[in-house]
Amino acid sequence: MFRSAVVTGGASGIGAATVALLERQGCEVQALDVATGFDVGDSAAWDGVGAVDFAFLNAGIATGNNDIDVLSDAEYRRAVGANVDGVVFGTRRMAQVMEPGSAIVATASLAGLTAMPLDPIYTLTKHAVVGFVRAVAPQLAERGITINALCPSFADTPIVSDDLRAWVEGQGWKLIPAATVAEAALAAATSGETGQAWVVQIGREPLTYEFRGVPGPR
């Protein structure tokens, strides 16, 4: 298992559950969170992060806005900064300092594999995470580093608003416990796979999403 790790968004939700799981396994964990002064979307902040065996790039937010004509610039930039820049800057830093045999997992969402009209910008950012992970995996593999995307359904975290929680429950679904998603993150990190999108649904074991590919030229 991992000896050292960094977890972004580590103060609550999936991040906090992952920190707790790693610490129970004897791992030394750095929990980075905007609540404690670490902005994942600030590239300079990453300069002080050193090598670890496992990086869980998990920090993310929703806009809470499904109406594109009233979306503010600030809402848009904040979501892209946390959800996309945080993954790109974190991966870049880990590529600079990680040793072969290390692993990165980035939190995407099922919204990175299908549309979530409740929050189009959140959907945009999570599609970006999945695409980035798949595209950067081959070059990281040359350095002996794996990277995978984690795509959970609605999880029981502070990012889920009361309205969204009520909507999910109204569909007859259950929120996934944060601890379950944390276990899936470690499963992806230790799978030996890279460039995969791991679907996490309640009542199922984590599984890799099967991309059908695009039609070739005629």
N, C-alpha and C positions, 0 to 999 in steps of 0.2 A: 504494500500500500504506500501511499505518498508520505514523504517526510515533511514536506513544506508546501504551502499553497497560498495563493492570493484569491480572495473572493470579493468581487465588486457588488455593490448593493448588499453588503454583508450585515447591515444593521437590522434588517427586517425581512419577513417573508421567506422566499426560497433561499435567498442569500444567507440569512441567519440560520435557517435549518441546515444548510450545507456546512456552515462554519461549525455548528454543534456536532454534526455527524463526523466531520474530519477530526475535530478535537477529541471525540470519543475514541477514535482510532489512533490517537497519539501523534497526530499531525500538528506541526506548528503553522498557524494560520494568520495571515494578515487580512483583516476585514476592512475593506475600503468602502466608504459611503459618503454621499454628499452631506448626510447628517453629522458626520464627524470631520467635514472639511475637505473631502477628496472629491473633486469634480472629474468624472471619467472623460468628459468631453473637452477637458483642458489638456492639450498635448504635453505641455510642460510638466504637468503633475506626474506624468508617467516616468519622467527622468529619474525620480528617486526610488522607483520600484526595482528591486533586484531579482535575481534568478530564483525560481521555485520549481518544484517538480510538477505542479498542477496549477493552472490558472482557470478560474471559473469567472468568465466575463458575463456577469448576470444582471448588472444594473440596467434598469429600464423604467420607462413611465408610459402612461397613456395620456392622450390629450383630453379624453372625456368629451370629445366634440365630434358629432357625426355630420355636422352641417358645414360643408366646405365653404359656403359663401360668407360665413361669419368667423371662419378660422383666422386667428390673429397670427401675425408674423412671429410673435414671441412664443406662442404655443407650438408652432411648426418648428422653429429653431431649437426649442428646448427638447422636443421629442427626438429630432434627428441627432442632436448633440449627445443625449444620453444613450439612445438605442443603437445608433450607427457609429458615431465618432468614438464612443467608448469602446466598442468592439474593435474597430480598426486601429485606434491608438494603442489599445491593450495588446492586440496581436502583434503589432509592430515592435513594441517594447519586448514582448516575450521572445520574438524571433531574434532579437539582439542579445538576449541574456540567457535563455534557456539552454540546458544541456540536452544532448540526444537522450531519448527515452522519456522525455517530458510530454505533458498533454495539456491541451487547451479545450475547453468547452464553452461555447457562447450560447446564451439563452436567446432563442428566437421565440416561436409560438406556433400553434396551429395556424395563426393568422399569417405566418410566413409561408404557408403551403396552400392556403385557400383564402378567399376574401372574407373580411369581417366588416360588413357595412356599418356596424356600430361605431367604428373608429377607423376611417380610411387612412389616416396618417400613421397610426400604429401599424396597420396592415402594410403600408409602404415600407416602414422601417424594418419590420420583421422579414419581409421578402428580401430586403437588402442584406440582412444578416445571413440568411440561408444561402443566397447567391455568393456572397463574399467567402463564406466558409468553404463552399464547394470549389470555388475558383482558386483560393490560396492554398488549399490542402496539398497539392502536388509539390509546390516549392518548399513547404515546411517538411514534407516527408523526406526530401533530400537531406534535411538537417536532423532527421530522426525525431521530429516532433509531430504528434497527431493533433488534429483539430476537428471537432464535431459540433453540430448545432443541435440544441435541445428544443423540441417543439411540443411543449405541453398544451393541453386544453386549458380551460379556465381553472386556475389554481386559487386556493383559499389564501390570498395575500392582500395587503393594504391597497394594492393597485386596483382591486375589484371594488368599484363603487357600490353603494347600497342599491342603486337602480339596476346596475348590471347584475348584482347578486340576485335580486328579485327576478330579473328576466331569466337568468340561468335556471333558477329553481322552478320558474314557471314553465320551462320546457321539459321538466321532469328529470333534469340532469343533476349531478352532484359536483361540487367543487372538489378538485384534487387536493389532498392535504399537502402542504409545503414540504413536509418530510418525505413524502413519496417522490416528489420531483427531485429532491436532493439525492435520494438513492439512485434515481435514473441518471442524474448528472455523473455520478461516480461510475455507474455501469457503463456509460458511454466513454468516459475517460479511460477506463481500464479494458475496454473491449478489444483493443488492437486495431480497430477500424479507424479510418480517417476520411474526411470529406463527406460524412453522412449527416442526414437530418433524422434525428431520433424522435419518433412520435411517442408522446406520453398521454395515455388516456386512462381514466379510472377503470379498474378491473382488468387491465391488460398489462403484460410485461412490456417494457420499452422495446420498440422495434424500429428498424430503419425503414424510411419511406422509399418506395420504389418509384423513382422518376422514370417516366415512360420515354423521355427523350423527344427530340423533334424530328420531323420528316427530313430526310436527306434530299439532295438535289436530284432531278430527273435527267 
